[in-house]
Amino acid sequence: MYPIGYVRKEAGRTTIVVDKKYQPGLLRFEELREAWVLWWLDRNDTPEKRATLQVHPQGNSDNLLTGVFATRSPLRPNLIAMTRCKVLSVKEDVIEIDEIDAFPGTPVLDLKN
């Protein structure tokens, strides 16, 4: 898998900067109100974390033990995350979104309507 771009957070703005070679794929993207952003949990990659298959949701031991596929846990075998984002604007290779639960510099794997 190869990232198509990266999350940027600067001066109160959240953007996805897409690699120039993928810019043609953004044709008419500005017409979308929302889009799914698939991204890589790159700061969470250890063999131990990938082996975790059951968690207490939200890290709260009062919550019932639950399989990771039934949660939004960042601990999972494949570190693919997705967030539904509002599309605010698109200028060339930069997509401004409302917010995303990813860190600045996080690799973006794909965008979907």
Secondary structure, DSSP 8 states (H G I E B T S, - for coil): ---SEEEEEETTEEEEEE-GGGGGGGTTGGG-SEEEEEEE-GGG--HHHHH--EE-GGG-TTS--EEGGGS--S-SSS-EEEEEEEEEEEETTEEEES--SS-TT-EEEEEE-
